[in-house]
Amino acid sequence: MKTIKNFSLVMVAVLIVLYTGTAFIISDPSADFELKELSIDDRISLAQISTKNSRIGMFKSAVQFSQNPADLGEMDFYGQEIIISDNPNIDKILIGIKSNHNTRIELWNRGAIVESSEKGFSSKMSWGATQSMAVQFYDQSNEKYKGKSTISLRFFEGTGFLGDIGQLSFDLTPYGDLSGEKTIGVFAKSLTSEQLNRPLFSNLEIWKNFQSFD
């Protein structure tokens, strides 16, 4: 029995080492742009970011997020904003999380919502803790999925390998060519009230011309 127990402990240790090593190997390289102290009014243009990455038509952006549970509204919506130029169907995308434990995306054009979609969280979250929102976007100019465009969100704690809280993916292909200039920021709004206690956004990172392993 002692031998079996020792063998089990060794196997657990090996798995932990393999997991840690794999996480390190496939982790993303350093971001092309970082902004530690982030204002709700900050907007970053992809065109102004230089990169050595080569996957044209793709980007990843990530931001840390925290909201005091005492400041939660019934239907608050927090996340990343992507402004898109030169598309007659969409000029803005809002993607993030709601206070009712859903992920949500809104497509906007000329001040009106064109379409929205929601998906419930897959795991529990702790309001007041610091979580991350990572967005991946590729447009019709990308080589891997040529002619197609998709946006996806991962909401997670820690590294995200075991801390996923919510996910959302949305096909943007029907809305035409989205390869125009893009500007990235954050937002916070209430879907039912004019009053909103803003959350804390920090550590915005952007990878240009890049597709993450996750």
Sequence and secondary structure as in RCSB ss.txt:
>XXXX:A:sequence
MKTIKNFSLVMVAVLIVLYTGTAFIISDPSADFELKELSIDDRISLAQISTKNSRIGMFKSAVQFSQNPADLGEM
DFYGQEIIISDNPNIDKILIGIKSNHNTRIELWNRGAIVESSEKGFSSKMSWGATQSMAVQFYDQSNEKYKGKST
ISLRFFEGTGFLGDIGQLSFDLTPYGDLSGEKTIGVFAKSLTSEQLNRPLFSNLEIWKNFQSFD
>XXXX:A:secstr
 HHHHHHHHHHHHHHHHHHHHHHHHHS    SEEEEE  TT EEEGGG   S   TTEEEEEEEEE  GGG  TT
EEEEEEEEE S SS SEEEEEEETTSEEEEEEEETTEEEEEEEEE SS   TTS EEEEEEEE TT STTTT  E
EEEEEESTTSSS EEEEEEEE GGG    S EEEEEEEEESS S     EEEEEEEEES     
